Amino acid sequence: MAEENAYQQLSADIEDEYIQTQRDLKEIDVLIKQSAAEVERLAQRNAQATAQTRQLQVNYDTQPRDYIRDIYESQIDVQQRLFTMRGQLEKLQSSQRYLERLFEFQRRFLELSGDHGADISGDAGEDSGTVSSGEQSTIIRIIQTEEAAKQSLVREMHDGPASSLSNFILQAEICQRLFDVDADTARDELNALKAAAAGTFNDIKNFIFDLRPMMLDDLGVVPTLRRYTEAFQENNDTNASFAITGVERRLESHIEVTIFRGVQELMNNALSHGRATQIQVLLDVGGERITAVVEDNGSGFNADEIWTKQTSDGIGLSSLRERVSLLGGTIEIQSAPGQGTKAEFFIPIDN
């Protein structure tokens, strides 16, 4: 009886979330259209600024220094705004795809439960009124995994961009007050603020890439992992390498996402928990399954105890095992204190 009540409550909660997801999809569609229009406007301004700069180069020696500086600063400003808006548009589009997947999952769950008041489109089938205990368990695990990922995202946003923006506001107020008292000190503070903004801007670019790289949808998991490994090495004091065997090709979207998130989680764990200085990533694309191997020279751990713990970052190893298991795969980890770690997981694929 307790399990039945818990399931009914879960069904009611998901029905509420389903309605909210419908609203969120409508809102994000409006934001995407507005952002796309702004990107188009900035792209036109950037083209005009580029043409003006080229014209300036022809008459460079005859133009006043202040005029030249203003032209170049204006172009840099437009380019930064354009880059930021494109990143925002990509993030909105990524969020839209996530909401669409969530919406479809919620719709199918409500069809299976057969106990809802929302307007659900689609055919439920003959057995839509009952859900087996195995299906309930799977649905609950999926929801828990999604919630863990959302909580991690909130923490990263709070500790990263949100915190930096708060500091920017404070520094800007300090600069504003100093200009009336000590202009030289105010300029120094303003230069420091500019440098901090540039650093945060770069962090946000990396954050957007980590959140959902657009090239994962456009090019596939292999080019994305190759680029991610390069960026990982550039941004961390770690020697990271990537290699592929088998036939490189596109796979189903949910498989590519799971592979990317799995490798991402394992590499982050190797760095943050294992303090690894060398990380090797191998992807084997076979005819019947794809295998990912992440090996490092970090501090290692007791592999028998790891499944009872959750990492503080990403989706965690236990959640990764759930995701891989739901797709019919398995994950194995070989590690011991002081001996590094080798993690390997595979997912079956169709030709």
N, C-alpha and C positions, 0 to 999 in steps of 0.2 A: 504493500500500500504506500509506503514511504517513497519507494522508487517511482511509483506511478504518479504521485503528487509532485515529485521533483521534476518528472518529465513534463507534466502538464504546465508547471510553472516555466520550465525552459521553453516550451512551445509558445506560451503567452509572451515571454520576453522577446523571442525571435520575431513574433508577429509585430510587436512594437518597433523592433529594429528594422523590420522589412519596410514598414511605412516611412520610418525616418530615412532609410536609404533611398527610397523613391524621391523624397524631398531633396536630399543631398545631391542626387544625380541631376535634378533640374537646376539646382543652384550652381553646381560646378560646370554645367553646360553653358550657363550664362557667363560665368567667369572666364571660361575658355574662349568664348567668342570675343569678350572684351579684351582679353590679353592678346589674342591673335590680331585684333585690330590695332592694338598699341604696338605690337612687334612690326606690323606692316608700316605704321607711321614712322617708327624709329628707323626702320630699314631705309625708307625714303630720305629721312634727314641725314642718315649716315652716308648715303650715296651723294647727296648734295654737299656735305662737308668734305668728302673725299675729293670731289671735283674742285671745290674751293681751295683745298690744300695743294692739289696739282697745279692750279692756276697760280697760287702763291709761289711755288717753286720756280716758275718761269721768271717771275719778277722779284725774286727773293732779295736781291741786293738793294732794291729801291724802296722796300717797305719798312716802316718804323718797327722797332723791336717789340713794342707793346702790342702792335697789331698782329705781328707774327705769333707772339705768345698766345694771344686771345684765340687765334684761328686754331692752333694746335690743341690748346686746352679744350676748346669747344668740341673738336673732333673726338678727343679722348673721352670726354664726358658722354657724348652720344654713343660711342662704342661700348662704354661700360654699361650704360642704361640698356642698350640693345641686348648685350650679353645677359644682363640680369633678367630682363623680361623674357628672353628665350628660355632661360633656366626655369623661370616661374611657369611659363607655358608648358614646358616638358614635365614639370612636377605635377601640374594640374591634370595633364593628360594621363600621367601615370596613376594619379589618384582616381581618375575617372575609370580607368581599366580595372583598378582594384575594386572600386565600388560596383562595377558591372558584374565582376565575378562573385562578389559578396551577395549582390542582389539575386543572382541566379541560384546560388547556394541556398539562400533563405527561401526563395520561391519553391525549390525542390523539397526542402525540409517541410514546409507547410503543406505541400501536396501530399507528402508521405504521411504526415500526422493526421490530416483530414479533419482537424479541429481548429478552425480559424474563422475570423470574420472579415479578413482583408480580401480585397479583390485579387485573386490569384489566377493568372492565365496559364493555360496548358492543361493537358490531360493527366489525371492522376493515376488511372489504371484501376484494375479490379481490387488490388490489395492496398489502396491508398489509405485506408482507415487504420492500419496497424503498422507498427514499426518494431522490428525485432530488437532484442537486447543488444545484439552485436552492432546493429545500425545505430542504436542510441549511443553506445560506447564510442563508436567511430565519430559520430557527430560532435559529441562532447569533447573528444580529444582535438578535433579540428578547431573548435571554438577556443579551447584553452591555448592552443598554439597561436592562433591569431591574436588573442588578447596579450599573450606574452610578447609578441612582436610589437604590438601597439604601445605597451608599457615601455619597452626599450626605446622606441622612437620618441616618446614623450620625454624620457630622461635625457636623451641626446639633444633634443631641441632646447630643453630647459638649461642644461649645462653648457651648451655651445652657443648657437646664434642668439638666443633670447638673453643670455647673460651678457654677451658682447654688446648687444644693442643697448642694454641698460647702462653699460659703462660709457658708450658713445654719448648718450644724452648727458651724463654727468660731466664728461670732459668738455663737451660743447658749452655747457653752462659756465665752466671754469674759464674757458677761452673768452667767452662773451664778457665776463667781469674783468678779466685781466687787460683787455684792450684799452680800457679807460684808465688803467693804472700803469701798466708796464707792457708796452706794445711788443718789445723784443721777446719777453717771456711768453706772451700770448702766441707769437708766431711759432716759438719752439713747441708749445703745447699743441698748436694746430698741426704742425708737422708730425708730432707723435700720434695725434688722432688720425691723420691721414694714413700713416703706416699701419696703425692698428686696424683701420677699416679695410685696407688692402689685404691684410692677413686674414681677417674674418671673411672677406669676399672669397678668398681662395679656399677657406675651410668650408664655406657654403657650397662651392662648386663640388668639392670632394664629397660633402654630405649628400648632395643630390645624386651624385654618381653611385654612392653606396646604397642610397635608398632605392633607386630603380634606374639603372643605366639604360638610356634610350637605345643604345646599340644592341642590347639584349633582344629587343623586339625586332630591330632592323637587320642585324647581321647574325645573331645567334650566340650560343653560349661559348663557343670556342674563341672567336675574336674578343668577346667581352672578358673572358678569363685571362686572355693574353694581355689585354690592356690593363685589367685590374691588377695583375701581378706586377706589371711595369710600374704602375702608379704606387702600389704598395711598397715597392723597393725605393722609389723616389721619396716617399713621405716618411719612411721609417729607416732606422739604422739597421737594416736587415738585407741580406743577400737572398732575393727570391727569384726562382726560375720556374718556367712553365714549359711543358712538353706534351705532345699529343701523338698517340699511335692510333692506327686504324684509319678508317675513311671519314674525313671531316664532312659533316653534313648537318642540315637543320633537323631538329627534333620537335616533338610536340611542345607547345608553350609551357605547360605545367611541369614537364620533365626538365626543360632548360632552366626554368626558375629554381627548381629544387636543387639541381646540380650547382648552379651559381651560388645560391644561398648556403649550401652545404660547404663548399670550398671556402667561401667568405668567412663563415663561422669558424672553421678549422684553422684558417690562417690567422684570424684575429686571436683565437685562443693560444696559438703557438707563440704569438708575440706578447700578448698581455699577461698570460699566465705562465707560459714556459720560458719567457725571455729568450726566445730563439734568435740566433744570428744568421741562420741558414734555413730556408724553407723551400722545399721542392714540391711542385704540383705536377702530377701526371694525369692525363685524361686519355682513356682508351675507349674509342668508339667502335664497338664490335657490331656484328650483325644482329645479335639478339639482346645485347645489353650494353650499357655504358658504365664504365667504372672510373671513379675518381679517387686518387691517392694523394694525400698530403703528408709529407714526412719532414720532420724538423730535428734540430740538434739541441732543443731546449732542455729544461730541467726535468721534464717527465713527471709522472705521477703513478699512483696505484690504479691500474686500469680496471680492477675488479670493483673499486668503490665509486668510479666516476658516474655510473648510471643513476646513483642515488642523489646526485648533486645537480644543481643548475648553475651555469656560469652567470656572471653579472652582465655579460654582453650578449647581443644578438638573440637568437632563438634558443640557444642552449643545446647541449649534446643530446639530452633526453628528448627534447622536442624535434631535433633533427632526426633521431631514430624513428620517432613517430611518423614524420613526413615520409621518410624513405620506406618505412614499413607499409604505409597506406598505398604506395605505388608498387608494392610487391617486391621491394628490395631489402637488403640488409646492410648493416654497418658493423665493422670490426675495428677495434683499437688495440694496438700493441704499444705498451709503454711501461716504464718502471722508473722510479726516482733516479735522476742523474743519467738516464740513458736515452733521452729524447722520446719522440712519439711518432708512430706511423698509424694514420687513420685511413681506412679504405671503405668506400661504400659503392654499391652498384644498384642500378635500376634497370629492369627489363624494358626493352624497346621493341617496336614493330618495324619490320622492313618496309 
